[in-house]
Amino acid sequence: MLTLRLDYMVIFKNPYFKHPMLQGTAWEVRLKAYTFFYIPLCEVRIFIDDKTLQPLCESIKPTNYKWPRYWK
């Protein structure tokens, strides 16, 4: 898999994310990866601790995957 570009999609606080190393509130960051000629390759979701700026968990799914909603 060759990724040539990552584009920002969305970033927001996700208070429902739980992780044993989480010290503050988790930020959810979603990126889209592209290959040659800007062909969409996949979507990436990363959870980051807002106090330590440590990435805690990540997921890679196919393009246009419908991520589950954790908020009401």
C-alpha positions, 0 to 999 in steps of 0.5 A, a space after each residue: 500500500 502506497 500512500 501519497 497524501 493524507 487529507 484532513 476530514 474532521 476533528 472533534 472531541 469524543 467524550 464517549 471514547 474509553 481507553 486505559 491510558 486516557 488521561 483527559 478527553 479524547 479527540 477523534 481525528 479522521 483522515 483520507 488517504 490517497 494514492 497516485 492521481 489522488 485516487 482515494 485509498 482508505 479512511 483513517 480514524 485516530 483517537 488522541 489524548 488531549 492532555 498527553 497528545 498521545 495517539 491511543 487507537 487507530 482504525 483504517 477502513 475502505 473509502 466512504 466507510 460509515 463510521 459509527 456515531 458515539 454521540 447522541 
